[in-house]
Amino acid sequence: MNKLLATLIAGFFAAGAFAQAPAAPATAAAPAAAVAPAAKADMKDAKAQAKAQEKALKAEKKAQAKAESKATSEAKPAPAADKMADKAAAKVDTKLPQGK
């Protein structure tokens, strides 16, 4: 069962990587010198956009992780605060008049 799961997971990763790879051109490859300068500029723009998107995604993930960690730290009261609250409650209990 473990081998089957490992094979399926590896297959999903391979399929994902294959799906993201750029499609091969259907025509024969042109010499590098014959590539038009406009096409090179378009490729540079596409690469710059991809990098910008990747940076934005990383920043978004980082901000989300930071917000989650902050939310969990706010949800838990500090141990010192718990101790102080217990001490304050004990002082109030001792100061109350006891019924006879």
C-alpha positions as a LaTeX table, in Angstrom:
\begin{tabular}{lrrr}
\hline
Residue & $x$ (\AA) & $y$ (\AA) & $z$ (\AA) \\
\hline
Met1 & 0.00 & 0.00 & 0.00 \\
Asn2 & 2.84 & 2.40 & 0.84 \\
Lys3 & 4.54 & 1.73 & $-2.50$ \\
Leu4 & 1.28 & 2.41 & $-4.31$ \\
Leu5 & 0.80 & 5.70 & $-2.50$ \\
Ala6 & 4.42 & 6.70 & $-3.14$ \\
Thr7 & 4.02 & 5.92 & $-6.84$ \\
Leu8 & 0.78 & 7.91 & $-7.09$ \\
Ile9 & 2.28 & 10.91 & $-5.31$ \\
Ala10 & 5.39 & 10.81 & $-7.49$ \\
Gly11 & 3.13 & 10.62 & $-10.55$ \\
Phe12 & 1.19 & 13.70 & $-9.44$ \\
Phe13 & 4.40 & 15.66 & $-8.97$ \\
Ala14 & 5.68 & 14.58 & $-12.38$ \\
Ala15 & 2.38 & 15.49 & $-14.02$ \\
Gly16 & 2.38 & 18.87 & $-12.33$ \\
Ala17 & 5.92 & 19.60 & $-13.48$ \\
Phe18 & 5.10 & 18.47 & $-17.01$ \\
Ala19 & 1.98 & 20.62 & $-17.12$ \\
Gln20 & 3.97 & 23.72 & $-16.16$ \\
Ala21 & 6.75 & 23.20 & $-18.67$ \\
Pro22 & 6.45 & 25.37 & $-21.80$ \\
Ala23 & 5.21 & 23.57 & $-24.88$ \\
Ala24 & 7.86 & 22.63 & $-27.44$ \\
Pro25 & 7.59 & 24.56 & $-30.71$ \\
Ala26 & 6.02 & 22.59 & $-33.56$ \\
Thr27 & 8.38 & 24.06 & $-36.18$ \\
Ala28 & 12.08 & 23.41 & $-36.51$ \\
Ala29 & 14.25 & 25.43 & $-34.17$ \\
Ala30 & 15.48 & 28.65 & $-35.74$ \\
Pro31 & 19.08 & 29.74 & $-35.30$ \\
Ala32 & 19.63 & 32.01 & $-32.31$ \\
Ala33 & 20.80 & 34.87 & $-34.53$ \\
Ala34 & 17.56 & 34.79 & $-36.51$ \\
Val35 & 15.38 & 35.47 & $-33.46$ \\
Ala36 & 13.87 & 38.94 & $-33.76$ \\
Pro37 & 14.86 & 41.50 & $-31.12$ \\
Ala38 & 11.17 & 42.12 & $-30.39$ \\
Ala39 & 10.72 & 38.45 & $-29.53$ \\
Lys40 & 13.68 & 38.64 & $-27.16$ \\
Ala41 & 12.15 & 41.68 & $-25.48$ \\
Asp42 & 8.84 & 39.87 & $-25.12$ \\
Met43 & 10.61 & 36.91 & $-23.54$ \\
Lys44 & 12.39 & 39.22 & $-21.08$ \\
Asp45 & 9.09 & 40.87 & $-20.19$ \\
Ala46 & 7.47 & 37.48 & $-19.65$ \\
Lys47 & 10.34 & 36.38 & $-17.41$ \\
Ala48 & 10.16 & 39.63 & $-15.44$ \\
Gln49 & 6.41 & 39.21 & $-14.97$ \\
Ala50 & 6.87 & 35.61 & $-13.83$ \\
Lys51 & 9.50 & 36.68 & $-11.29$ \\
Ala52 & 7.28 & 39.48 & $-10.04$ \\
Gln53 & 4.37 & 37.08 & $-9.61$ \\
Glu54 & 6.62 & 34.63 & $-7.78$ \\
Lys55 & 7.85 & 37.38 & $-5.45$ \\
Ala56 & 4.30 & 38.53 & $-4.77$ \\
Leu57 & 3.22 & 34.98 & $-4.03$ \\
Lys58 & 6.13 & 34.51 & $-1.62$ \\
Ala59 & 5.34 & 37.79 & 0.12 \\
Glu60 & 1.69 & 36.83 & 0.41 \\
Lys61 & 2.54 & 33.44 & 1.89 \\
Lys62 & 4.96 & 35.06 & 4.33 \\
Ala63 & 2.37 & 37.61 & 5.42 \\
Gln64 & $-0.24$ & 34.89 & 5.84 \\
Ala65 & 2.12 & 32.77 & 7.94 \\
Lys66 & 2.99 & 35.80 & 10.04 \\
Ala67 & $-0.69$ & 36.57 & 10.60 \\
Glu68 & $-1.41$ & 32.97 & 11.57 \\
Ser69 & 1.47 & 32.88 & 14.04 \\
Lys70 & 0.36 & 36.20 & 15.50 \\
Ala71 & $-3.22$ & 34.94 & 15.83 \\
Thr72 & $-2.09$ & 31.81 & 17.65 \\
Ser73 & 0.16 & 33.80 & 19.96 \\
Glu74 & $-2.71$ & 36.19 & 20.76 \\
Ala75 & $-5.07$ & 33.29 & 21.40 \\
Lys76 & $-2.85$ & 31.83 & 24.13 \\
Pro77 & $-2.55$ & 33.97 & 27.24 \\
Ala78 & 0.94 & 34.25 & 28.62 \\
Pro79 & 1.71 & 31.95 & 31.58 \\
Ala80 & 2.79 & 34.96 & 33.65 \\
Ala81 & $-0.60$ & 36.57 & 33.08 \\
Asp82 & $-2.33$ & 33.40 & 34.29 \\
Lys83 & $-0.23$ & 33.36 & 37.46 \\
Met84 & $-0.95$ & 37.02 & 38.16 \\
Ala85 & $-4.67$ & 36.46 & 37.64 \\
Asp86 & $-4.60$ & 33.52 & 40.07 \\
Lys87 & $-2.75$ & 35.60 & 42.68 \\
Ala88 & $-5.22$ & 38.45 & 42.32 \\
Ala89 & $-8.15$ & 36.06 & 42.72 \\
Ala90 & $-6.53$ & 34.55 & 45.83 \\
Lys91 & $-6.03$ & 38.01 & 47.37 \\
Val92 & $-9.66$ & 38.91 & 46.75 \\
Asp93 & $-10.79$ & 35.65 & 48.34 \\
Thr94 & $-8.71$ & 36.28 & 51.47 \\
Lys95 & $-10.00$ & 39.85 & 51.87 \\
Leu96 & $-13.67$ & 38.88 & 51.70 \\
Pro97 & $-15.38$ & 38.64 & 55.06 \\
Gln98 & $-16.07$ & 35.11 & 56.13 \\
Gly99 & $-19.57$ & 34.29 & 57.31 \\
Lys100 & $-19.81$ & 32.75 & 60.80 \\
\hline
\end{tabular}
